[in-house]
């Protein structure tokens, strides 16, 4: 069986999280990049650099046009630019709505983003230092959660492709 290498990107206000997986069991790299200046152009360049470095078979992002998505116009444009980048580099591009991502974690009884992040850490302990403390209602979401959102997108792609999900 040919291995599939996936680069998942989850942009946020001033950062984007990324994860590179080869099949659902092997985490190659992960991280978060801060973006300043022309955020969309800078992000596209940084993702292009990640593509050149890791040579993924697929790029996966959130489907921000799906029903229920609350992504701002800038992020919608950025995600479209990333999909166009992947197409231009002849890489398969996939997008999944947040609801679809949530559905693959629902059977595992992880209804919140934080519980999803904890489940991901249980399967990929190398991510434990990135797990932020539990968010209080008055706090903004920690930027590090974008890493876990990227991981969830990558795992969703593998489930959609019929690959065995890590349990």
Order of alpha helices (4+ residues) and beta strands (2+ residues): beta-beta-beta-alpha-beta-alpha-beta-alpha-alpha-alpha
